Amino acid sequence: VAVDYFKEGRTYDLMLMDKEMLFMDGHKATRQLRTMGVKIPIIALTGNALQSDKDLFFEAGVDAFQTK
C-alpha cells in the first residue's frame, strides 16, 4: 500500500515498516521505495529479532531497526 501511495504522489515525513505485511514483506517494500527515490526515514519495527532480518532490512535501505 505504501508503494502505491508514493506512486500516487502522496508524501510522508516518516515511515514505520513491518516485516510481515499482507501484499509484500517489509524489506521488499523498503527496497522498492528506495529504488523509486523515496528519501524519507524508514524505521523497521518488527517482532522478528533475528540478525538475518535486521541485515535484510538494512540492505534494503532502512534507517533504523527496532523490535516490538
PyMOL commands that set and color helices and strands:
alter all, ss='L'
color gray80, all
select helices_A, chain A and resi 2-7+26-35+51-60
alter helices_A, ss='H'
color red, helices_A
select strands_A, chain A and resi 15-17+42-46+64-67
alter strands_A, ss='S'
color yellow, strands_A
deselect
rebuild
show_as cartoon
